[in-house]
Amino acid sequence: MNEKDLTSTPAKENLKVGVFLCRCGGNISDNVDMEKLHSSLDATVVEEFENLCSINGRKLIRDSIIDRDLDRVVVAACSPITHEKTFQKYVKPLNPYLMQMANIREQCSWVHSDKGKTTDKAISLTSAAIEKAKCSEPIDPLLRRTKKSVAVIGGGISGITTALSLARQGIKTRIIEERSTIGGSMVKIGKVFSPEKLAEECAMCLLNPLVNEAVENKNIEILTKTKLLRAERRAGNFNLIVEKKPGFVKAERCIACGSCAEVCPVEVPNSWNENMTIRKAIYKSFPQAVPDVYTIDEENCIRCGTCQETCKMDAIDFSMETEVLPLNVGSVIVATGHNRFELSKRPEYGYGRFPDVISQMELARITGVNGPTEGQLLRPSNGQVPQRVVMIQCVGSRDDKPDGNPYCSKVCCMVAMKHANVIKHYYPETEVIICYTDMRTPGMYEKYMRYGQDKGIKLIRGRAGEVTWKNEKLVVRVEESLEKTPLEIETDMVVLSEAIEPSEGTKEVAELLNVGLTEDLFIRESHPKIKPVTTDVEGVYVCGTAQGPKDITDSVSQANAAAAKVAELMNGNLEVEPFVATINTSRCNLCKKCMDTCKYKAFYIQEDNLAIDPIACKGCGICLSQCPEEAISIQGNADEKLFGIISGILKNKKDGERIILTFLDSVGYLAADNMGINKITYPESIRIIKVPSSNRLMMKHILYALENGADGIFLGEYPDDLMYPHLKEKVKQLKQVLEEKNINPNRLTIHRVYIPYFRGLANKLTIFDQEISSLDQQHKREDSSAKVLDEPLE
């Protein structure tokens, strides 16, 4: 059956509206006078049924639409959260968005005991739905078709895992890595620990198969020495501009023989070995590096040409130039990794002054078989095996000092235990002491810590104060906080557990993609509980330590989650609700106020016109209040609709009746439904109206409501919504305008709402009802006094 032709929609007053009342097996009819409700409604058709959501209910609705040629449908029944999609299907051949619901069960019959007042409220809510339906227009859902290609920014274990997961599903993926090789920090750490096996395993042995698979997979393109320069989003896709710097070695010719490095006269510190060894100006970071190609360090190369003369493959080409490449992708995954805390910021620990004070990463390289000492634990100062090693935890993390980080870096305790276990395994005579603030070893890691203690690793609870030199020994001064006694520990080597910090690349990419950052400058997730790995920009996801401190296990899990979310969008062609902003470009003056305000980054400039990405837009409506030219509207949620709801609620208001319009976002609306499910009572004066965000309300709506009989207006918003801070400021401004118009500003209030705290919402509504009652009584007293003063003297 085809949808009804609505190209010649009748005028609003001539629309044929059918209202269908559900008795819900007594859930509604036991507490609502259905006969009074039926007779009080102004509609072409009003029908009752026991269970409208049943197959017979569907037949009743469809037959009425066809037989009576209905233009709009209202269903007065249960919550639209549970049954709106069902009834949208039932109203065919009408457009699904020409059906509106009145929630007279969860928010009426289940929360009020006075049948008369409950019936009056049901009439009010159903009348509002009728007026809303009359203002509804036929619209179609947005079908999301996303280009099946992805840019993964960062080539560490998170980026590689994500790319492989997507590539296996047939999605073209590009890994964009700023370094000359992929692998990230994992290629340097030597060993990874396994709490289940109570053992340490070779990190490269685990990583290499993944790297090799990424190289061989035809759906993955690896771009090293490449960084993101610009990014623009267009209707769910991204136009990226990346810069690829030359390595001056042709990958297709280089056989990685190393003869070029042998003759190179330039020596520089080798960052892969934490500057504890040297490398040449032409180099390969480490033997298993991918791509397996030498590269020239442009900053240190003196262009002597010796390497070029030596290379038998004619692979070296100094004429290579920087390339600027355009990429068009459907999604972006940020996997930009992390930095480590600069230990020079804590001079009290002697890093840089004493050669035997090293970092955990330097210890990882020392104990690595491909490290500077080929895996032997030797002191940097004299090449001897240390008899005692002291590790100091929380250097730069859980630290409120200047340049410190207040958060826990999460992995440092386990890294220290891993290295301590490695030392005890190969050097059982070496004593290892860990000075800790709190040993944080959740789950199976607790077992690994016990395993280390059984091997003789000593734990001292207390933050070290300083490291000094005394009697030809390093001395760690620490207060043992359990015994509250100061200690001076002589040692041969000190290892500092440095904090994990956001990388510069993370902050740069976040700015280019317009994604939000946490207060610690990691990439912010849209909601860490229900929307992990998503960012506040639609189509951009995050994984690994770009999102926050975590170990390899959590990084891999998060990478797979990010890949799953991208695949869901690309393979599913998901439908998106059509209630999004649209713009009349002929009225827009490009002031960009909407663009500056929108936290969802839905606005962009295209060919000197402002455009809106319908995929990114959440329909919150904040842009409407910012536009001085009134060039923006919300598709399917026009002003007429809001005015219609308000007028429908207030049209049957009785003398002395109190009505409070309660605007709730989706979180608040679900909390209100929970009040009904749990039979939590609140005043009958409350009339709940669902909005995408209270930001959609403007001063004209507030004034219209208060001037046409509303006694109060309650706004409920989820505080973790991106636009909540703006709403709080907006309410302050609205209150000022009300005061200027001699309307008590206390008739408008805003509260935070949470789904689990529905009892708290009921309490807030009750308190506000009492406050409005007091204001009404005060207003009556003032009116009475005014009348007495106005009476003529006899």
Backbone hydrogen bonds, N-H to C=O, Kabsch-Sander energy under -0.5 kcal/mol:
donor,donor_aa,acceptor,acceptor_aa,energy
4,K,93,P,-3.5
9,T,6,L,-0.8
14,N,11,A,-1.8
15,L,11,A,-0.5
15,L,12,K,-1.2
17,V,15,L,-0.7
18,G,72,R,-2.4
19,V,45,V,-3.6
20,F,74,V,-2.9
21,L,19,V,-0.5
21,L,47,E,-3.7
22,C,76,A,-2.4
23,R,49,F,-2.8
24,C,50,E,-1.1
25,G,50,E,-1.2
26,G,23,R,-1.2
27,N,24,C,-2.1
28,I,23,R,-1.9
29,S,23,R,-1.5
30,D,26,G,-1.6
31,N,28,I,-1.5
32,V,28,I,-1.0
34,M,32,V,-1.4
37,L,33,D,-2.5
38,H,34,M,-2.8
39,S,35,E,-2.2
40,S,36,K,-1.2
41,L,38,H,-0.9
43,A,41,L,-1.0
44,T,17,V,-1.4
45,V,17,V,-1.8
47,E,19,V,-2.7
49,F,21,L,-2.1
54,S,51,N,-1.6
58,R,54,S,-2.1
59,K,55,I,-1.9
60,L,56,N,-2.1
61,I,57,G,-2.2
62,R,58,R,-2.6
63,D,59,K,-2.8
64,S,60,L,-2.0
65,I,61,I,-2.2
66,I,62,R,-2.2
67,D,63,D,-3.3
68,R,64,S,-2.4
70,L,65,I,-1.3
71,D,16,K,-2.8
72,R,16,K,-2.1
73,V,98,L,-1.8
74,V,18,G,-2.9
75,V,100,Q,-2.6
76,A,20,F,-2.4
76,A,74,V,-0.6
77,A,75,V,-0.8
77,A,102,A,-1.9
82,T,79,S,-0.7
83,H,79,S,-1.8
84,E,80,P,-2.0
87,F,83,H,-2.2
88,Q,84,E,-2.3
89,K,85,K,-1.4
90,Y,86,T,-1.4
91,V,87,F,-1.2
92,K,89,K,-1.0
94,L,91,V,-2.8
98,L,95,N,-2.2
99,M,96,P,-1.1
100,Q,73,V,-2.2
102,A,75,V,-2.3
103,N,101,M,-0.5
104,I,77,A,-1.5
104,I,102,A,-1.4
105,R,77,A,-0.7
108,C,105,R,-1.3
109,S,104,I,-1.7
110,W,105,R,-2.5
111,V,108,C,-1.1
112,H,108,C,-1.0
115,K,113,S,-0.8
118,T,114,D,-2.8
119,T,115,K,-2.3
120,D,116,G,-2.2
121,K,117,K,-2.2
122,A,118,T,-2.2
123,I,119,T,-2.4
124,S,120,D,-2.1
125,L,121,K,-2.8
126,T,122,A,-2.3
127,S,123,I,-2.5
128,A,124,S,-1.9
129,A,125,L,-1.9
130,I,126,T,-2.0
131,E,127,S,-2.3
132,K,128,A,-2.4
133,A,129,A,-2.4
134,K,130,I,-2.1
135,C,131,E,-1.1
136,S,133,A,-1.3
142,L,576,V,-2.6
144,R,142,L,-0.7
144,R,574,L,-3.1
145,R,143,L,-0.8
146,T,144,R,-0.6
149,S,147,K,-2.1
150,V,172,K,-2.5
151,A,331,S,-2.0
152,V,150,V,-0.6
152,V,174,R,-3.4
153,I,151,A,-0.6
153,I,333,I,-2.8
154,G,152,V,-1.0
154,G,176,I,-2.1
156,G,335,A,-0.6
160,I,156,G,-2.8
161,T,157,I,-2.1
162,T,158,S,-2.4
163,A,159,G,-2.5
164,L,160,I,-2.5
165,S,161,T,-2.3
166,L,162,T,-2.2
167,A,163,A,-2.8
168,R,164,L,-2.3
169,Q,165,S,-0.5
169,Q,166,L,-1.1
170,G,167,A,-1.9
171,I,166,L,-2.1
172,K,148,K,-1.4
172,K,170,G,-0.5
173,T,219,N,-3.3
174,R,150,V,-2.5
175,I,221,E,-2.7
176,I,152,V,-3.1
176,I,174,R,-0.6
177,E,175,I,-0.7
177,E,223,L,-2.8
182,I,290,V,-2.6
183,G,155,G,-3.3
186,M,183,G,-0.8
187,V,184,G,-0.9
188,K,185,S,-1.9
189,I,185,S,-0.7
191,K,189,I,-2.8
192,V,201,E,-2.9
194,S,199,A,-2.9
198,L,194,S,-1.6
199,A,194,S,-1.5
201,E,192,V,-3.6
203,A,190,G,-2.4
206,L,202,C,-1.1
206,L,203,A,-0.5
207,L,203,A,-2.2
208,N,204,M,-3.0
210,L,206,L,-0.5
210,L,207,L,-0.6
211,V,207,L,-2.3
212,N,208,N,-3.0
213,E,209,P,-2.1
214,A,210,L,-2.3
215,V,211,V,-2.1
216,E,212,N,-2.0
217,N,213,E,-1.6
220,I,217,N,-1.7
221,E,173,T,-2.5
223,L,175,I,-3.2
223,L,221,E,-0.6
224,T,222,I,-0.7
225,K,179,R,-3.0
226,T,177,E,-2.6
227,K,243,E,-2.0
229,L,241,I,-3.1
230,R,241,I,-1.7
232,E,239,N,-2.1
234,R,237,N,-3.6
237,N,234,R,-2.3
238,F,329,V,-3.5
239,N,232,E,-3.4
240,L,238,F,-0.7
240,L,327,L,-3.5
241,I,230,R,-2.3
242,V,325,L,-2.8
243,E,227,K,-2.8
244,K,242,V,-0.5
244,K,323,E,-3.1
245,K,225,K,-2.9
245,K,243,E,-0.6
250,K,315,A,-3.4
251,A,249,V,-0.5
253,R,250,K,-1.4
254,C,250,K,-2.3
262,E,258,G,-1.5
263,V,259,S,-1.1
264,C,260,C,-0.9
268,V,279,R,-2.7
270,N,277,T,-2.8
271,S,269,P,-0.9
273,N,270,N,-0.9
274,E,271,S,-1.8
275,N,270,N,-2.6
276,M,273,N,-1.9
279,R,268,V,-2.9
281,A,266,V,-0.9
283,Y,281,A,-0.5
283,Y,295,T,-2.6
289,A,286,F,-2.2
293,V,291,P,-2.2
295,T,283,Y,-2.6
296,I,247,G,-1.9
297,D,281,A,-3.6
297,D,295,T,-0.5
298,E,296,I,-1.2
300,N,297,D,-1.0
301,C,297,D,-2.1
309,E,305,G,-2.0
310,T,306,T,-1.8
311,C,307,C,-2.2
314,D,311,C,-0.8
317,D,248,F,-2.1
320,M,317,D,-1.2
323,E,244,K,-2.7
325,L,242,V,-2.8
325,L,323,E,-0.6
327,L,240,L,-3.0
329,V,238,F,-2.4
329,V,327,L,-0.5
330,G,149,S,-2.7
331,S,149,S,-1.0
332,V,539,G,-2.2
333,I,151,A,-2.7
334,V,332,V,-0.5
334,V,541,Y,-3.4
335,A,153,I,-2.8
335,A,333,I,-0.7
339,N,501,E,-3.1
341,F,499,A,-2.4
343,L,341,F,-0.8
345,K,342,E,-1.9
346,R,343,L,-1.8
349,Y,346,R,-2.1
350,G,347,P,-1.8
352,G,354,F,-0.5
353,R,350,G,-1.4
354,F,350,G,-2.6
357,V,354,F,-2.0
358,I,356,D,-0.7
358,I,494,V,-2.8
360,Q,496,L,-1.6
363,L,359,S,-2.1
364,A,360,Q,-2.2
365,R,361,M,-2.0
366,I,362,E,-2.3
367,T,363,L,-2.5
368,G,364,A,-0.7
371,G,368,G,-2.1
374,E,371,G,-1.3
375,G,366,I,-0.7
375,G,368,G,-0.9
376,Q,373,T,-1.4
378,L,376,Q,-1.3
379,R,384,Q,-3.0
383,G,379,R,-2.7
389,V,431,E,-2.9
390,V,493,M,-2.5
391,M,433,I,-3.2
392,I,495,V,-2.8
393,Q,391,M,-0.5
393,Q,435,C,-2.4
395,V,497,S,-2.1
396,G,394,C,-1.1
398,R,405,N,-0.7
398,R,407,Y,-2.1
399,D,405,N,-2.6
404,G,401,K,-2.4
405,N,396,G,-1.6
411,V,409,S,-2.6
415,V,411,V,-2.4
416,A,412,C,-2.6
417,M,413,C,-2.1
418,K,414,M,-2.4
419,H,415,V,-2.5
420,A,416,A,-2.4
421,N,417,M,-2.5
422,V,418,K,-2.4
423,I,419,H,-2.4
424,K,420,A,-2.4
425,H,421,N,-2.0
426,Y,422,V,-2.1
427,Y,423,I,-3.4
430,T,427,Y,-2.0
431,E,387,Q,-2.8
433,I,389,V,-2.6
434,I,458,K,-2.8
435,C,391,M,-3.2
435,C,433,I,-0.6
436,Y,434,I,-0.7
436,Y,460,I,-2.4
440,R,438,D,-0.8
441,T,439,M,-0.9
445,Y,442,P,-1.8
446,E,443,G,-1.5
447,K,444,M,-0.7
448,Y,444,M,-1.2
449,M,445,Y,-2.2
450,R,446,E,-2.3
451,Y,447,K,-2.0
452,G,448,Y,-1.8
453,Q,449,M,-2.3
454,D,450,R,-2.4
455,K,451,Y,-0.9
456,G,453,Q,-1.7
457,I,452,G,-1.9
458,K,432,V,-2.5
460,I,434,I,-2.9
462,G,436,Y,-3.3
462,G,460,I,-0.7
465,G,477,R,-3.2
466,E,477,R,-1.1
467,V,348,E,-2.9
468,T,475,V,-2.7
470,K,473,K,-3.2
473,K,470,K,-1.1
474,L,491,T,-1.6
475,V,468,T,-3.0
476,V,489,I,-2.8
477,R,466,E,-2.7
477,R,475,V,-0.6
478,V,476,V,-0.6
478,V,487,L,-2.3
479,E,463,R,-0.7
480,E,478,V,-0.6
480,E,485,T,-2.9
481,S,461,R,-2.8
481,S,479,E,-0.9
482,L,461,R,-0.6
484,K,480,E,-2.0
485,T,480,E,-1.4
487,L,478,V,-3.3
489,I,476,V,-2.8
490,E,488,E,-0.6
491,T,474,L,-2.7
492,D,388,R,-1.5
493,M,388,R,-1.2
494,V,356,D,-2.3
495,V,390,V,-2.7
496,L,358,I,-2.9
497,S,392,I,-2.9
497,S,495,V,-0.5
498,E,496,L,-1.1
499,A,395,V,-1.6
501,E,339,N,-2.9
503,S,337,G,-0.8
507,K,503,S,-1.7
508,E,504,E,-2.4
509,V,505,G,-2.7
510,A,506,T,-2.3
511,E,507,K,-1.7
512,L,508,E,-2.2
513,L,509,V,-2.5
514,N,510,A,-0.8
515,V,510,A,-1.7
518,T,522,F,-3.0
521,L,518,T,-2.0
523,I,546,A,-2.7
524,R,516,G,-2.4
526,S,534,T,-2.7
527,H,531,K,-1.0
531,K,527,H,-2.2
534,T,531,K,-1.2
535,T,540,V,-1.5
538,E,536,D,-0.6
540,V,537,V,-2.1
541,Y,332,V,-2.7
542,V,533,V,-2.2
543,C,334,V,-2.1
546,A,543,C,-0.8
547,Q,544,G,-1.8
548,G,544,G,-0.6
555,S,551,D,-2.2
556,V,552,I,-2.6
557,S,553,T,-2.2
558,Q,554,D,-2.6
559,A,555,S,-2.2
560,N,556,V,-2.2
561,A,557,S,-1.9
562,A,558,Q,-2.4
563,A,559,A,-2.2
564,A,560,N,-2.1
565,K,561,A,-2.1
566,V,562,A,-2.1
567,A,563,A,-2.7
568,E,564,A,-2.1
569,L,565,K,-1.6
570,M,566,V,-2.4
571,N,567,A,-2.7
572,G,568,E,-1.1
573,N,569,L,-1.0
576,V,142,L,-3.6
580,V,578,P,-2.5
582,T,633,S,-3.1
584,N,631,A,-2.9
585,T,583,I,-1.0
587,R,584,N,-1.7
588,C,584,N,-1.2
596,D,592,K,-2.1
597,T,593,K,-1.6
598,C,594,C,-2.4
601,K,598,C,-0.9
604,Y,611,A,-2.2
606,Q,609,N,-3.3
609,N,606,Q,-1.1
611,A,604,Y,-3.2
613,D,602,A,-3.4
617,C,613,D,-2.0
624,L,621,G,-1.0
625,S,621,G,-0.9
626,Q,622,I,-0.8
627,C,623,C,-1.3
630,E,627,C,-0.9
633,S,582,T,-2.3
635,Q,580,V,-3.2
635,Q,633,S,-0.6
637,N,634,I,-2.3
641,K,638,A,-0.9
642,L,638,A,-1.3
643,F,639,D,-2.9
644,G,640,E,-2.4
645,I,641,K,-2.4
646,I,642,L,-2.4
647,S,643,F,-2.9
648,G,644,G,-2.5
649,I,645,I,-2.0
650,L,646,I,-1.9
651,K,647,S,-1.5
653,K,650,L,-1.6
657,E,654,K,-1.8
660,I,685,S,-2.9
661,L,659,I,-0.5
661,L,712,G,-2.1
662,T,660,I,-0.5
662,T,687,R,-3.2
663,F,661,L,-0.6
663,F,714,F,-2.5
664,L,662,T,-0.6
664,L,689,I,-2.4
665,D,716,G,-1.4
669,Y,665,D,-2.9
670,L,666,S,-1.8
671,A,667,V,-2.0
672,A,668,G,-2.2
673,D,669,Y,-2.1
674,N,670,L,-2.1
675,M,671,A,-1.5
676,G,672,A,-1.5
677,I,673,D,-2.7
678,N,674,N,-2.0
679,K,676,G,-1.5
680,I,675,M,-3.3
681,T,679,K,-0.7
682,Y,111,V,-0.8
686,I,683,P,-1.4
687,R,660,I,-2.7
688,I,686,I,-0.5
689,I,662,T,-3.2
691,V,664,L,-2.4
696,R,693,S,-2.0
697,L,694,S,-1.5
701,H,698,M,-0.8
702,I,698,M,-1.9
703,L,699,M,-2.9
704,Y,700,K,-2.1
705,A,701,H,-2.2
706,L,702,I,-2.5
707,E,703,L,-2.7
708,N,704,Y,-0.9
708,N,705,A,-0.6
709,G,706,L,-0.8
710,A,705,A,-2.7
711,D,659,I,-2.9
712,G,659,I,-1.0
713,I,747,R,-3.4
714,F,661,L,-2.8
715,L,713,I,-0.5
715,L,749,T,-2.6
716,G,663,F,-2.8
716,G,714,F,-0.5
717,E,751,H,-2.1
721,D,718,Y,-1.7
724,Y,721,D,-1.7
727,L,723,M,-1.9
728,K,724,Y,-2.1
729,E,725,P,-1.5
730,K,726,H,-2.3
731,V,727,L,-2.6
732,K,728,K,-1.5
733,Q,729,E,-1.8
734,L,730,K,-2.5
735,K,731,V,-2.5
736,Q,732,K,-1.7
737,V,733,Q,-2.0
738,L,734,L,-2.3
739,E,735,K,-2.2
740,E,736,Q,-2.0
741,K,737,V,-1.4
742,N,739,E,-1.7
743,I,738,L,-3.0
747,R,744,N,-1.9
748,L,745,P,-1.7
749,T,713,I,-2.2
751,H,715,L,-2.5
753,V,717,E,-1.7
758,F,755,I,-0.5
758,F,756,P,-0.7
761,L,757,Y,-1.6
762,A,758,F,-2.3
763,N,759,R,-2.1
764,K,760,G,-2.3
765,L,761,L,-2.5
766,T,762,A,-2.0
767,I,763,N,-2.4
768,F,764,K,-2.4
769,D,765,L,-2.2
770,Q,766,T,-2.0
771,E,767,I,-2.3
772,I,768,F,-2.6
773,S,769,D,-2.2
774,S,770,Q,-2.1
775,L,771,E,-2.1
776,D,772,I,-2.6
777,Q,773,S,-2.3
778,Q,774,S,-2.4
779,H,775,L,-2.5
780,K,776,D,-2.3
781,R,777,Q,-2.2
782,E,778,Q,-2.3
783,D,779,H,-2.4
784,S,780,K,-2.6
785,S,781,R,-2.3
786,A,782,E,-2.1
787,K,783,D,-2.2
788,V,784,S,-1.9
789,L,785,S,-2.1
790,D,786,A,-1.7
791,E,787,K,-0.9
791,E,788,V,-0.6
